[in-house]
């Protein structure tokens, strides 16, 4: 399920991605900043994809145990479209790793927690 969910996100097929999300879904981009519901998640992801040309990611590792799934991914893209994190695009190539921690309930993703280095992304965007 996690691989299919991220394939839908990578293809910017937000309707398909939303079908994997629980009705009480919460996305934590940072520890204390929850985004509620599929609509909030789609808005967050769309903002990222809209900032980059050729933005994609690949799953490097996926480990599941009980109702938890850890997904280690590599994101790559060119920041050449819209501002992100308050930074205007300069056409820089951006590459960063990201760890996602998913919790599954009733066969759907009820919680998604993102762990990544914002400073690394900002440094690549402003160089």
N, C-alpha and C positions, 0 to 999 in steps of 0.2 A: 504494500500500500504506500509506504513512504517513497519508494522509487517512482511509482506512478504519479503521486502527488507532485513531486519535484519535477518530473518530466512535463507535467501540465504547466507548472509555474515557468519553467525554462522556455516553454513554447508560448508563453503569455496567453494561455488558454485559462483565463480566470474562472470561467463557468465550470470547467472540468475540475480545476483545483479546489474550488469552493465545495464541490460535492464530497470531498474527503474531510471537511471540517464539521465538527460537532456543533449543534445549535448554541451551545454555551462556550464556544471557542474563544480563547484569549491568547494573544500574541504579545510576548515580552521582547521588544527590540533591545531594551536595556532592562536591568533588574527591576527598577521601580517605575517603568513606563509601559503599562499594559495598553494594548489596543484590543478593543472588544469586537467580536464577530467577524464573519467572513468579509463583510463590506469594508471594515477597518483594515483587515489584512490585505485585501486587494488594493486598496488605496496606497498602503505602504509599499507594496511590491511594485505597483505601477509607477510610483514616484522614482524608484530605483531604476527600473527599465527605461523610463522616459529620459533619464539623465545621460544614459550611455548609448552609444552606437555599438552594435555587435557585442552586446552584453550577454554572457552565458556563464553557466557554471556546470561543474561536473562533480558527481559524488565520488569521493576517493575511498571512503570507508563507511560502512553502515553496520551498526551492532544493535541487536534487539534482545531485550530480556524482560519478561513479564509484559507489562503495559508501557514500557519505556523503549524509545528508539533514539540512539545517538547517530547523527549524520555529520560526517566531516566532509566539507566541500571546498572546492577551489573556484573562486569567481574571477572572471577576466572580462575586461571591456575597455572601450575608449570613451573617456569623459568628454563628449563633444556635442551634447545636445542641450540639456537643461542644468541649472544649478543643483547641487546636492550638498547637504550639510552647510549651506550658506556660501558655497564656493561656486563661482561661475566656471563654466567649462573652458579648458585650455587645450583640449585635444590630447591630453595625456593618457597613456595606457595605464590602467589600474588593475592590479592583481592582488588578491588577498584571500586568505583562508577564513573559514567560518565554521563554527560548530553549532549544530542545531540539536536541541533536546526536545523530543516530542513525547507527549503523554497521550495514550490511546484510551478511549472509553466508548463503549457501545459500538465498536468497530470504526470509530472516527477519531480524528485528531482533536482533542479537547484543549490542549495547551501546547504552545510552541515557544521555546526560549532560544534566542539568538545570542551567541557569544562570538565577538569579533573585535578587532583592534581599530577603533575609529581614528586614532592618531595616525596609524599607518596609512589608512585610506586618505586622510587629509594631506599628509606629507606627499603622497604620490600625486594628488590632485593639484597641489600648488607649486611643485618643482618647476 
